[in-house]
Structure formats: structure tokens, C-alpha cells
Amino acid sequence: MDALIFLVPLALLMGALGLVAFLWNLRSGQYEDLDGAASRILFDDPPCKESRR
């Protein structure tokens, strides 16, 4: 039972930190374009022009 005195506040703190991190990512626009990265993999990159000597 003594361990619960330490573990319950620790779990609440970790949950609060996770919520803060999620809200920070949400406000910074991390989840704005969900389909962009998924469709970007389907298109080829233009070939890079390398100068050969």
C-alpha cells in the first residue's frame, strides 16, 4: 500500500504530461494534413540533376 502513495500521483502526472503534449501538438498544426504524407509516398521524386565530370 505504501507504493500506491508514490504510484498514483506519478500516474496522474504522466497522464497530465501526455495530455499537455497532445494539446501542444494539436495547437502547432501537427495533425492538419493527415492525407498528405500518405499520398506523397505514391508519387516519384523528380530526378536530381547531378553534374558528371
FENDAKA-V92463 format. One record per run of one state. SS is the DSSP state (a for helix, b for strand, c for the rest). FROM is the first residue (numbers start at 1). LEN is the number of residues. If there is no record, write none. Layout:
SS | FROM | LEN
SS | FROM | LEN
This chain:
c | 1 | 1
a | 2 | 26
c | 28 | 6
a | 34 | 7
c | 41 | 13
